[in-house]
Every structure is written in C-alpha cells, then in structure tokens.
C-alpha cells in the first residue's frame, strides 16, 4: 500500500489547525496563557499521538477560575 506524501501532509496540517483551535479554547479556561496553550497544541500535533496526549492533559486539568475562587472563598 502506497502512502501519498501530499495527502499525509495535508492531513497533518489540518489536524494541527484543529488541535490548535481546540487547545486554545480549552486553554482559555484551563491556563493563564491560552495563546501558548494553542501554539503548543499545534506544535505537538505534528506528531498526532503527542497532540492527543496534550489534549487529554488539558481536559483533565482543573479550571483556573475554579481554583482561584476556592482560595478566595
């Protein structure tokens, strides 16, 4: 079975853009620097398993707002 390099590159680029967007929106709730979270999601998504692991880490991380509210309240 032959793998078309152009199709593989397009898949990785599309996957990186989608993961960057999802990581940015999760980063808005879960981190103090959402742009960095999104960029790290794009970079790690070049190798898709790393991108998925990073996404799971963001999903399992506690919200920034809930931890600061628990401390002040």
Residue pairs with C-beta under 8 A, 6 or more apart in sequence:
12 45
12 46
12 48
15 45
15 48
15 51
16 42
16 45
16 46
16 51
17 42
19 41
19 42
19 44
19 45
19 51
19 54
19 55
20 38
20 39
20 41
20 42
20 45
21 38
22 41
22 55
23 37
23 38
23 40
23 41
23 42
23 54
23 55
23 58
24 34
24 35
24 37
24 38
24 41
25 34
26 37
26 55
26 58
26 59
27 33
27 34
27 35
27 36
27 37
27 38
27 41
27 58
28 34
29 63
29 64
29 65
30 37
30 58
30 61
30 62
30 63
30 64
31 37
31 58
31 61
31 64
32 64
37 58
40 54
41 51
41 54
41 55
41 58
44 50
44 51
44 53
44 54
45 51
45 54
